[in-house]
Amino acid sequence: IGENAYSVIGYVASFSLAIFMGVSEGIQPVIGHTYGEKNEKDLKFYFRASLIINFIGSLLVYIALLVCGASVCKLFGVNGATLNFALEVMPKYSIGFIIMALNAVISMYLYSTKRTKEALLLNVLRGIIFTSAVILLMPVLFGDGAIWYAFAVYEAISLMLAVALVRFSERNGILFY
């Protein structure tokens, strides 16, 4: 039942990631151009705007899943006990979408402003190290049911790192190369 529920949630996660990455990749040329112009005011505006857009979009996806989760699951042929289980765990897993959306923007921002080392560090830790560690540790520390929160936890850890990387790299203002 858990595997079937996760497969549906995985499809929803892939769709959501595509939306958030689309916003991040769509704003990237504007961020890059503004950075090239050395226009710090507009650069910060576009960065904040993309964070807000992804935050609101991810919040809407989360709310839509709360309201229409059964319909989404039924699109994939889920019913009975699997449907009930998916509806129980989907909100736990899906809270990570909100955090993931912010991480996608911050990663793009770091890459677009020639902070490749910081962006690479963030994405390697986020994609391999934090993910693996949290998925392995959550059930051990908090029981099997905690695995549904793993996505949100490793995205939250990544977000803390992302914010620290931006703040540290901008401690003396944005460096234009």
N, C-alpha and C positions, 0 to 999 in steps of 0.2 A: 504494500500500500504506500509506504514511504517513498519507494523508488518511483512509482507511478506519479505520485504527487510532485516529487521533485522534477520529473521530466516536464510536467506542465509549467511549473514555476521557472524552470530553466529556459523554456521558450519565452515566457513573459520577460524574464531577465534579459535575454538576448535582444528582444524587441525594444525594451526600455534603454538598454545600453546604446543601441543604434540611434535612438532619439537624442540622448545626451551627448554622444560623440558627434552627432550631426551638428548640434548647436556649437559645440567646441570647435569643430573643424570649419564650420561656417564663419565663425567670428575670427578665426586665426589670421586670415589675410588682412583684416582691419587692424588687429593687434600688431601684426608684423609691420604693416605700413606706418602705423602711428609710432611704433618704436623706431623705425628707420628715420622718421621725421624728428625724432627726439622730443616728442610732444608728450611730456609726462602727464599733463592734466587730462588729455583725451585718452591716453593709455589707461589711466586709472579708471576713467569713466567706462570705457569699453570692457575692462576687466570686471568691474562691479556689475555692469549691466548683464554680462554673460553669466555671472554667478547668480544673479537674481532670476534670469530667464530659466536657467537649469534648475534652480531651487523650486520655483513655482511649477515648472513642468513636472518635476519629479514628485512634488506634493500632489499634483493633480493625478498622476499615474497611481500613486499610493491610494488616494481617496477612491479613484475609479475601481481599483482592485477590491477595496473594502465593500463598495457598493455593488459592483458587478462581477465579483470573483466567481460566483457560481456559473454565470453565463460564459465567462472566459474558460473555465474548466470544462464546461460542456462542449465548447468548440473542439476540444481535444478528445471528446468521447469519454470523459471521466464521469462516473456516476457512483451511487451507492456509498460504501464505506470509504472509497478513495476520495470521492467528492467531499465528504464530511471532513476527512483528514486534511485534504488540500486547503479547505476553507479555514481550518484551524491554524495551519502553519504558515499560510501565505502572508498574513500581516506581520508575522515575526520575521520572516525572510525579507519581505518587501521594504521594510523600513530602511534597509541598506541602500535602496535606490536613491533616496534623498542624499545620502552621504556620497555615494558613487558619482552622482551628477556634479557635485562640487569638486570632487577629486579630478574628474575629467577636465573641467575648466582650468583648474590650477596647473595641472600637468601641461595643458596646451599653452598656458600663459608663460610658464617657465621655458618651454621649448621656443616659443615665439619671441622671447626677449633674450635670446642667446645664453640662457642658463641651462645648457644641455646637461651638464654634470648633475645639477640638482634634479632636473626632470628625470634623468636616467636613474638616479639613486631612488627617487620616489617610486618610479614604476617597477623597478626590479624588486624593491622591498615589498611594495604593494602586491605585485603579481605573483611573486614566488615565496618570499620569506614569510611575510605576515599571513598570507593566505594559508600556507602549509602549517605554520605554527598554531594559528587559531583553530583551524579545522581539527588538528590533532589534539589540542589541549582542551577545547571547550567541553567535549563529552567526558573527558577524564576529570576535569575540575567541577563541572556542574551537572553531569548526567547526560544521557543520550538526547533528551529533548532540547538541550542547549545548542545543538548543532544548527538548528534553524536560525539562531541569532549570529552565527559565525560570520556571515557575510557583512552584517552591520558592524560587528566588532572589528574585523580587519579593515573595513573601510574607514571606521572612526579612528583607528590607530594611524592609518595612512593620512587621514585629514589632519590630524595633529602634527604629523611630520610635514605635510605640505604647507600648512600655515607657518610652521617654524622655518622652513626653507625660504619661503617668500619673505618673511620678516627679516631673517638673517641676511639674505642677499640684498635687501633694500634698506638695511640699517643706516646707510649713508645716502639714501636716495637711490633712484634707479640709475644704474650705470649704463651709459650708451656707448657702444663700441664703434 
